[in-house]
């Protein structure tokens, strides 16, 4: 999996603060210099004032100003299973690689056995891995080896069947029905800061599946660079809680 920040609002935390101060100012925020907009906020520097205001907003559940900054992320190589989970979220925009127009007719099934094209879950190879809904605990090496063999042969057979159906003239949009839910897909998604924190509440939580948790943590790392005050506060005071952030 690879996650990249494609586009994002410039100076997102200045925008958050301007939007929040607009609610309590007589002056028009669009004509007021930012330092004057923040004049009544506690802090020795402008950055200190932003930290004060953003912390106050998050602490008091005033999440509206966080809907203004937007970020767009490109995600490479997640499974269709992970894609189905993330696209359930409202107020997030998605574009997903189409398996109607992109075919995998030149992928070598032997490469699929080695991990290409299909995401391999840790439980297929790690005898100590225990998933949330797993009926049993850790297994022995022999069982783990058999589990990996069954998984890799099954996904490779599915790709071989898919390619055979293409050779028999079946359109990719129909032949794809035999491909596993672990088939890799690329995706672009956009959301505002408030929604990003809500997605993190749901998908970086301990009870989320490993893949979407990994993706969300990667997004949070990028968000911490883009919108540092907000996501430092989120990480320290809000993460791993259900914060009722959803609009």
N, C-alpha and C positions, 0 to 999 in steps of 0.2 A: 504494500500500500504506500502511496505517496500523496501528500496533501500540500497544496501551494495556495498562497494568497494571490489572487489574480488582480483584483481591484478593490479599493477601499476608500471611504470618505477621508479626505485630508483633514487633519486636526480634529479628530472625532470628539475629543473631550472638551475642546473649546465650543464645539457645536452643542454638546450636551448641556454645558453650563449656560450658554446663551439662551437655549430653549427654556431651561428651568428658570433663569432670571427674568425672562419675558413675563412670567406669570405674576411677578411682584413689582415690576417697574412701571413708573408713570411714563418714562421716556420710551421712545421707539428703539428697540434693541438693534434694528437694522441700521440706525444712524449713530449708535453710541459706540465709541471705542471699547475694546474688550476690557481693558484695565479699569475703565470707569464702570462698566457693567458689573465688574466683580468688586467694586470698591467697598461695599458693605460686608463682604464675606471675610471671616477671620483668617489670618495668615500673613506671614511676613513677605512672601513672594507670591507672584501670580500662580506658580505651580502649587504652593501651599494652599492658596485659596481654592484652586480646583480640587485638590484632595479633600479639603473641608466640605465643599459643596457636594461633590460626588459621593463621599461617604455618608453625608446627611441624607441625600436622596435615596440611596440604597438601604440605609438603615431604617428609613421611615416608609419604605415601600412606594416611593414616588418614581415609578418606572417609566412613565410616559416620555420624558426627555431622552431616554435611551433608545427610543424607536427611530430617531432621526439618522444617526450614522449607520451606513450600510457597508457590508463586506461581501465579496464574492470569492469563493474557494473552488479550486479544481481538485478533484479527488480521482486518483488513478488506482485501478486494480482492487476495488472492493467487490464482494460477492453480491449476487442478486438478492440474497437473503438480507444482507446489511442494507442494501438499497431500499428494499421493501420496508424496513423498519424506519429509516430516516425520512422517507417520503410521506410518512403518516403525519408529520408535523405540519400544522397550518402556519401560514404567514412566512413560509420559506419557499423560494422559487427554485425550481430544478430544471435542468436539462440533462437527460440521460442518454448515453450511447445506445443507438437503436440496433437491435438484433434483427430488424426487418431489412435494414439496408447494409449492415456490416456483417459479413459472413466469415466463418472461421474454417474455410475449406482447405487452407494451406498449413494448418497446424498439425504437427506430427503427434499422433497419439502417444508415441513413446515419450515425447517431451511432456505431455500431459501427466504421464505416470511420474515424472520427475518434478511436477509442481507447476508447469506452465498452464495458463488459461483458467484453471480452477483453483480457488482459494482452498488451502488445506487447513482445516481446523486443528488446533493443538491436540485435541483429544484423539485425533487419528494417529498421532505419533508419540505422544508423551504418556507413559504408563501411569504417571502420578497426577495427571490432569483430572480434576473433578469439576464438572459443570454444575450449574445451579439446579437443573432438573434431572441430573443423572441418578439413576436408580441404585447404582453401586458405587463403591469407592475406587481407590487406586487399584490397578490390575498388575499382573505379572508381565515380565518381558515377552513371554511367548504369546500371551493374549494381545499385547500391544502390537506385536509384529503382525499377527493375523488381522487385527483391526486395520492396520495401515495397508496391508495387502488387499483386503476387501475394498477399502476406500479407493485406492489408486486404480485397481483394475476396473471397478465400477465406473469411475468417471472417464477413464480412457475408452472403455467400451461404449459409453454414451457418445463420446466425440466421434468415434469410428462410425457409429450408427447414424449420427447427424450428417457426416460427410457422405455416407452411402446414400442417404435420402436425397442429398443435393445432387449426387451423380445420377440418381434416378429421376431427376427433374422436379423434385419438390421445391417450392419456393422457400427461401431462408426463413420467412416469417412463420412458416408451418413446420419446417424441419427443426426449428429451435425448441419445439415442445419436448424433445427428448433430452435436451441438455440439462445438466444438474443445476440446482438452485445456487450452487457455489460458483457458477461461471462468473468470471471477472467482468466488470463493467466500469466504464469511466463516467464521471458525473461532474457537473458544475452546479453549485448552489449558492444562493444569495440570501442573506438575512440581516436584520438589524441587530443592534447590540442586545436589546432586551430579549429578542427571540433566541439569540445565541446563548445567553445565560440560561434560558428555559431549556433549550436542547441539552445543555451541559447538565442541568439538574436531572434530566431524565436519562441521558445516554452516557454520562461519565460516572454514573452511580455504580455502586458495587454489585447491584443486582442486574445490571445491563449485560448483554452478551459481549464476549471478549472483543469481537471485531469492531462493533460500533463504539465500544468504549475506547479502543485504540484510536479510531478515527477522530472521535470527539476530543480526546486528549491532545492530539496533533493540532486540531483546530484551535484549542485553547492556548497552546504554545504560541501559535501565530497571532492570536488575538491579544496576548499579553505584550507582544512587541508593538502592535498597532494601537492599542487602547490601554496603556499600561496601568494607569491609576485605577480604572474601573475593574480590570481583571485581577489586579493585585488584591483589591478589596474583596472581590468575589471569591478568590482562592482562599483568603484568610478567614472570611467571616460567613460565607454563604454556601460554599461548595459542600456537596453531600447532604444538602437539606432540600426539602421540597418548599420552594420559596414563593409559590403562587405567582410566578412571573408571566404566565401565559395571558395574553390579552383576552 
